[in-house]
């Protein structure tokens, strides 16, 4: 009897704007003929990360190799969305040799790893590794407090805060499940900043987990793929704030997709996004827009006070040049103020 080797899957997790999609694109661009497929999930009604990956122009990466789950958080819709999507890839006549799964920035990776124990897929796939991508400058700036108790007390004293904020728990759960941590955007950190991030992350890790540094998600695929962790058989070593069977939802977050007019320049749009990002409760702004006179589509992302942008591909002759930005924030953030800032 010949045993069929399980197809390895790498789960790429990480908080909002850490650079997961950039890392995944780099892996696909440097696959060297290896057949990769991608399952991508983004929080919100419109999954922009899927559009950034689809039609990317990378040789050997077709639309059929990218499956986008836009019906909710992947860790909450395992049975309804993830398992059928995975089976669809596995049932192809030319199944992928490795599957990359990019979770939403608000997803908990452990429930997804647990899904690999399901009899329907357990014999066919394995979790090669869970890779947590972190935004180095954001962590260095203290976006996640060293003293959660002090933070809780501060919130309790603030009458304007009428809900619990699970961001720290989401961030920590992603680290607790990881086999490898990628400190991204190290080009924006000095040596002291990198040391601070390493010390902060080490406080959250109960076991020996390697950390590597990256600029713009550029890492040798051999570092990411082939960890052979079989994470589905190692769940006890991956603690979580959310126990098995405990509900996890995103009631503390809102998202909205907003149209954005053509800009005179990339810097003009970046300035408007920066103003919008200053709105109380806004966590992330990401999308694309037209720059007048330019044949390429401009991708823009704002995380905290930092805004980045680049041209990703030419506009297709058949598509309208309608700019759209997705804004993710804490429940009740002022969507009108964001829209006004983006309108300029």
C-alpha positions in Angstrom: 0.0 0.0 0.0 1.4 3.4 -1.0 0.8 6.2 1.5 0.0 9.5 -0.1 2.0 12.4 1.4 0.0 15.1 3.1 0.0 18.5 1.4 1.7 21.1 3.7 -0.2 24.2 4.6 1.4 27.3 6.1 -0.9 29.6 8.1 0.2 33.3 7.9 -1.3 35.3 10.7 -0.7 38.7 12.2 -2.3 41.8 13.3 -3.8 44.5 11.1 -1.3 46.0 8.6 1.6 43.8 9.7 2.5 42.9 6.1 1.0 39.4 5.6 -0.1 40.0 2.0 3.3 41.4 1.1 5.0 38.3 2.6 2.6 36.0 0.7 3.2 37.7 -2.6 6.9 37.5 -2.1 6.7 33.7 -1.4 4.6 33.3 -4.6 7.0 35.4 -6.7 9.9 33.2 -5.5 8.2 29.8 -5.7 10.7 28.7 -8.4 8.2 26.5 -10.2 6.6 25.0 -7.1 2.8 24.9 -7.3 1.4 27.2 -4.6 -2.2 28.0 -3.8 -3.5 30.7 -1.6 -6.5 31.0 0.7 -7.0 34.6 1.8 -9.4 36.0 4.3 -10.0 39.7 5.1 -12.3 41.2 7.7 -15.0 43.3 6.2 -17.5 43.2 3.3 -14.9 43.6 0.6 -11.7 41.5 0.8 -9.1 43.7 -0.7 -6.2 41.4 0.1 -7.7 38.9 -2.4 -7.7 41.6 -5.1 -4.1 42.5 -4.4 -3.1 38.9 -4.9 -5.4 38.0 -7.8 -4.3 39.0 -11.3 -0.9 39.8 -9.8 0.9 39.0 -13.0 3.2 36.4 -11.3 4.1 33.6 -13.6 2.5 30.3 -12.6 0.0 32.0 -10.3 -3.5 32.1 -11.9 -6.9 33.2 -10.6 -7.7 29.5 -9.9 -4.8 29.4 -7.4 -6.3 32.1 -5.2 -9.4 31.4 -3.1 -10.8 34.4 -1.3 -13.1 33.9 1.8 -15.0 37.2 2.3 -18.0 35.9 4.3 -16.5 36.4 7.7 -13.5 35.7 9.9 -11.9 32.4 8.8 -11.6 31.3 12.4 -15.3 31.7 12.9 -16.5 30.1 9.6 -14.3 27.0 9.4 -17.1 24.6 8.6 -19.0 26.8 6.2 -16.1 28.4 4.3 -12.6 27.1 5.0 -13.0 23.4 4.7 -15.0 23.5 1.5 -12.4 25.9 0.0 -9.6 23.6 1.0 -11.3 20.6 -0.4 -11.8 22.4 -3.7 -8.1 22.9 -4.0 -7.3 19.4 -3.0 -9.7 17.9 -5.5 -8.1 19.6 -8.5 -6.4 17.4 -11.1 -3.2 19.2 -10.4 -3.4 19.9 -6.6 -1.0 22.5 -5.2 2.2 21.3 -3.6 1.9 23.8 -0.8 -1.0 25.9 0.4 -0.6 29.4 2.0 -3.5 30.5 4.2 -3.5 34.2 5.0 -5.9 35.0 7.9 -7.6 38.2 8.7 -5.8 40.5 11.0 -8.5 39.9 13.6 -8.5 36.1 13.3 -7.3 33.7 16.0 -5.1 31.0 14.4 -5.7 28.2 16.9 -9.3 27.4 15.8 -8.0 27.2 12.3 -5.3 24.8 13.3 -7.9 22.7 15.2 -9.8 22.3 11.9 -6.9 20.3 10.5 -8.0 17.5 12.9 -11.3 17.1 11.1 -11.4 13.6 9.5 -12.4 15.0 6.2 -9.1 16.7 5.7 -6.7 15.3 8.3 -5.5 12.5 6.0 -4.8 14.9 3.2 -3.2 18.0 4.7 -1.0 19.1 7.6 -0.1 22.5 9.1 3.5 22.9 8.1 3.8 25.9 10.3 2.0 28.9 11.8 3.9 32.1 10.9 3.0 35.3 12.9 3.9 38.5 11.1 4.3 41.6 13.4 4.6 45.2 12.6 7.9 46.0 14.2 7.5 49.8 14.5 4.0 49.5 15.8 5.1 47.1 18.6 8.1 49.2 19.4 5.8 52.2 19.7 3.8 50.4 22.4 0.6 49.7 20.5 0.3 46.7 22.9 0.9 47.7 26.4 3.5 46.1 28.6 1.1 46.3 31.6 -2.4 45.0 30.7 -3.6 45.6 34.2 -2.7 49.3 34.0 -4.3 49.6 30.6 -7.5 48.0 32.0 -7.5 50.5 34.8 -7.0 53.4 32.5 -9.9 52.3 30.3 -12.1 51.8 33.4 -11.4 55.5 34.3 -12.2 56.7 30.8 -16.0 57.4 30.5 -15.6 57.6 26.7 -14.8 53.9 26.5 -17.9 51.8 26.6 -16.6 48.4 25.5 -13.7 46.0 26.2 -10.9 46.1 23.6 -9.7 42.6 22.7 -6.8 43.8 20.6 -4.1 42.7 23.0 -5.6 39.3 23.4 -5.9 38.8 19.6 -2.2 39.9 19.2 -1.1 37.6 21.9 -3.1 34.6 20.7 -1.4 35.0 17.3 2.0 34.9 18.9 1.1 32.0 21.2 0.2 29.8 18.3 3.2 30.6 16.2 6.1 28.4 15.1 7.9 31.4 13.6 7.6 35.1 14.2 8.5 37.6 11.5 9.4 41.0 12.6 8.5 43.0 9.6 9.4 46.6 8.6 12.8 46.5 10.3 14.0 49.1 7.9 12.0 51.5 10.0 13.7 50.5 13.3 17.1 51.2 14.7 19.0 48.5 16.8 17.4 49.7 20.0 13.9 49.4 18.5 14.6 45.9 17.3 15.8 44.9 20.7 12.7 46.4 22.3 10.4 44.4 20.0 12.3 41.2 20.7 11.9 41.7 24.4 8.2 42.5 24.1 7.4 39.5 22.0 9.5 37.2 24.3 7.2 38.2 27.1 4.3 36.6 25.3 5.9 33.4 24.2 5.7 30.3 26.5 8.0 28.2 24.4 11.1 28.6 22.2 10.0 30.2 19.0 12.4 31.7 16.5 12.1 35.3 15.3 13.4 36.5 12.0 13.6 40.0 10.6 12.2 41.2 7.2 11.9 44.4 5.2 8.7 44.6 3.1 8.0 40.9 3.7 11.1 39.7 1.8 12.3 36.4 3.2 13.8 33.3 1.6 10.9 30.9 1.1 13.1 28.2 2.7 12.8 30.0 6.0 9.0 30.0 5.8 8.1 26.8 4.0 9.2 23.4 5.2 9.0 23.9 9.0 7.3 20.5 9.4 5.6 21.5 12.6 2.5 19.3 12.2 0.8 22.0 14.4 -2.5 20.1 14.5 -0.8 17.5 16.6 0.7 20.1 18.9 -2.3 22.1 20.2 -1.5 21.7 23.9 1.7 23.7 23.4 -0.4 26.6 21.9 -2.4 28.2 24.7 -5.1 30.7 23.9 -7.2 33.3 25.6 -10.3 31.8 23.9 -11.1 28.3 25.1 -12.3 25.5 22.8 -15.9 26.1 22.0 -15.9 29.7 23.2 -17.5 32.1 20.8 -15.3 34.6 19.1 -16.8 37.4 17.1 -15.9 40.9 16.0 -18.7 42.9 17.7 -16.0 45.3 18.9 -15.1 46.3 15.4 -16.7 48.1 12.4 -15.6 48.2 8.8 -16.8 50.3 5.9 -15.8 50.5 2.3 -15.7 54.1 1.0 -15.3 55.4 -2.6 -12.3 57.6 -3.2 -11.9 60.1 -6.1 -8.9 60.2 -8.4 -5.9 62.0 -6.9 -3.6 64.5 -8.5 -0.7 62.6 -7.0 0.2 59.7 -4.8 1.3 62.1 -2.0 -2.1 63.9 -2.2 -4.0 60.7 -1.5 -1.5 59.7 1.2 -2.1 63.0 3.0 -5.9 62.4 2.9 -5.5 58.9 4.3 -3.2 60.2 7.0 -5.8 62.7 8.1 -8.5 60.0 8.0 -6.4 57.7 10.1 -6.2 60.3 12.9 -9.9 59.8 13.5 -10.5 58.3 17.0 -10.8 54.5 16.9 -9.5 54.0 13.3 -7.1 51.0 13.2 -6.4 50.5 9.5 -7.2 52.0 6.1 -6.3 50.0 3.0 -7.4 50.0 -0.7 -6.6 51.4 -4.1 -7.2 54.5 -6.2 -6.5 56.2 -9.5 -3.8 58.9 -9.8 -4.7 61.2 -12.7 -2.6 60.6 -15.7 -1.1 57.3 -14.4 -1.7 54.0 -16.1 -1.0 52.0 -12.9 -3.3 51.4 -9.9 -2.1 53.0 -6.7 -2.4 50.8 -3.5 -2.4 52.7 -0.2 -2.4 51.6 3.4 -2.5 53.5 6.6 -1.7 51.9 9.9 -1.6 54.2 12.9 0.3 57.3 11.9 2.2 55.6 9.0 0.9 55.6 5.5 2.6 53.7 2.6 1.7 53.5 -1.0 2.9 51.8 -4.2 1.7 51.1 -7.8 0.8 47.4 -8.1 -0.4 46.8 -11.6 -1.8 48.6 -14.7 -5.5 49.3 -14.8 -7.3 46.8 -17.0 -9.0 48.3 -20.1 -12.3 46.6 -19.0 -12.4 47.8 -15.4 -13.7 51.1 -14.1 -11.1 53.2 -12.3 -13.2 53.4 -9.2 -11.0 53.9 -6.1 -12.1 52.2 -2.9 -10.7 52.1 0.6 -11.7 49.8 3.4 -11.6 51.4 6.9 -11.5 49.1 10.0 -11.9 50.6 13.4 -13.3 50.1 16.9 -17.1 49.9 17.2 -18.7 53.2 16.7 -15.8 55.1 15.2 -16.9 58.3 13.3 -17.3 57.0 9.7 -18.5 60.4 8.6 -15.3 62.1 9.8 -13.3 59.5 8.0 -15.2 60.0 4.7 -14.8 63.8 5.0 -11.1 63.5 5.5 -10.7 61.2 2.5 -12.8 63.5 0.4 -10.4 66.3 1.2 
